[in-house]
C-alpha cells in the first residue's frame, strides 16, 4: 500500500467509521504498520479508538499499543471488550506486558495480569524482577535456543515449531545442558547448511553478551559497536536468560540522548513529552537549575563590585566585559560538549584526563592567539587606547585557555564522583567561566594599566 500521511490516514479511516463499513476498515487496517495504527489511535476519541482496536488483528494491535504511553495502553485495554483485551495481551511480548504492569497502579496491574494467558505469567513476573534501566529490564524471553550436537535439520524443525512465538529470529543461540551460552549462529547460516551438519560446525563460540544487571547504556553501546540486531543477556554463571533486540535499544538511545540534551540545556529531564507536560512540571524541571545559576552569577556581581574603582578609572574596560565573558563561555561550552559526547561514545575516560588537559591547553592557546589578535585591533578602535587593547588581547588568550580546560576537565572530574557528565552543561560552564574570566581580566588590567 502506498504510504499516506497521518492526516490522510485519519480522513480515510474517519470515512470508513462513519460509513460503518467494518469489513472494509478491517482490511484497510491490516495493511497498515503498527506505528501508523498507534498514531491513528491518538487522533480519535475513545469510542472510535476502541472500535479501531477491535477491528485490528491482535498481533498488529499488540505492536501498535507498544508505541503508546503506558497509561494509554492500560486505558484502551481496560475499556476494550474482554475478548479483545485477552487476544491482544496474548500477542504482546512478555517484556512489553512486564513494562506495562510495572508502570501502572498495582490494582490496575492485577487486572491486566488476570487477563494474560496463564502460561505467560511466570515469564512476565521474572522480567518484573529486573530494574527498568538494566539489560534484564530490556530483554525478551522469546528467542530460539538449541544444543551444539543438534543437526541443522533438527534446528529447522525446532524453528518451525516455536518460530512464530519468537520475537528474535535472526540468531540461533547455542546452550549447554546447564543453560550456559556456548555459541551463536545466524538463521541464514542454518538455512544454507546441509541438513546433516551439526550446530557445533557452524556456530561462533566467541559470543558477545551483556550481564543481566548491566546498565542499559552498556547494552546500547555493545549493539552499536558490533552492529548486531540482537544481544544475548547472561547471568553471573554465564547462563542465557534473555535477548535484547535492536528496536528496544533504539528506544533506549533516544531516551538517553533526550535526557542528556535536557541536562545540557540546564534543565531536569522531562517525564513526559513536551506538549504533554503541564505548566507546573515545566517550571519545576527548570527552576532548580535557574536558582543554582542565579546564585553562581551572584559571585560575578561581587567581582564587579570589588573592582568598581578600577572600572571608574578606566571606563573603557566596561565595554569589553560582555565580549570576554561570552567568548570564554562559548569556548568552555564547545569543549564540554565535545568531551561529554566523546565520553558517551566511549572514546575517552577518566584515565585520559592528563592528555585531554594538555590538548585543551594547546587548543585554548591557539584559539586565544587568533581571538586575541582580532580583539586587539577591535578594542583599540573602540577603547581608543593601546593599553586597553593590550589588556583585552592578553585577557582573551588567558580566558580561552582557562575556559577550554575547565570545560573539558569538569565533566571527567564529575564522573569520578558519580555525577552525570551532562550536568556540566553549557549554562553551568558559562557561569563558572564568567566569574573566572572577570578575575583574569581585572588582574591583567591592574598590571598593564598600573591601576590600584
Secondary structure, DSSP 8 states (H G I E B T S, - for coil): -----HHHHHHHHHHHHHHT-HHHHHHHHHTS-HHHHHHHHHTS-HHHHHHHHHHS-HHHHHHHHTTS-HHHHHHHHHHS-HHHHHHHHHHS-HHHHHHHHHHS-HHHHHHHHTTS-HHHHHHHHHHTTS-TTBHHHH-BS---EE-TTSBHHHHHHHHHHHGGG-S--SEEEEE-TT-BEEEEEEHHHHHHS-TT-BHHHH-BSS--EEETTSBHHHHHHHHHHHT-SEEEEE-TT-BEEEEEEHHHHHHHHHHHHHHHHHHHTTS---SS-GGGS-HHHHHHHHHHHHHHHHHHHHHHHHHHHHTHHHHHH-THHHHTHHHHHHHHHHHHHHHHHHHHHHHHTTS--GGGHHHHHHHHHHHHHHHHHHHHHHHHHHHHHHH--HHHHHHHHHHHHHHHHHHHHHHHHHHHHHHHTT--GGGS-HHHHHHHHHHHHHHHHHHHHHHHTT--
